[in-house]
Amino acid sequence: MERIVKIDGKEVGFRASALTPRLYRHKIGRDMVQDLNRLRKAYGKAVEAAGLTKPGPDAKTAEVEAYEQAVRDAQMDVVDLEIFENAAYIMAKQYDASLPSTPEEWLDGFGTFSVYEVLPVILELWGANQHTTAKPKKK
């Protein structure tokens, strides 16, 4: 699955496939499944701590904008932010192999941007990548 997101005025593509966890493990040296599960929980807690409720599909533009601003204002810890940066880099690198060879070099190409604008896309791609069509066998 692929998505393109505008970050700091630049269009950045992200891709997630069966190869993504392997690339993450080899490049970052950590388990992507564990890291993104932690990241999903941290993101949920940050949104919950801010007392946010996601507006429904028929919500007014002002409500949606207020929700999105509140999400951006929510806080996560440094380890969670590093997990986000690494996962975003791997998915971006998988989309565009010509990107720099380290997450640090890639991030240096941007000014500031909100993690909370990109993080839902990363989690969505990861979630879509985790679905299976296989039916569990009965024991």
Secondary structure, 3 states (H helix, E strand, C coil): CEEEEEECCEEEEEECCCCHHHHHHHHHCCCHHHHHHHHHHHHHHHHHHCCCCCCCCCCCHHHHHHHHHHHHHCCCCHHHHHHHHHHHHHHHHHHCCCCCCCHHHHHHCCCCCCHHHHHHHHHHHHHHHHCCCCCCCCC
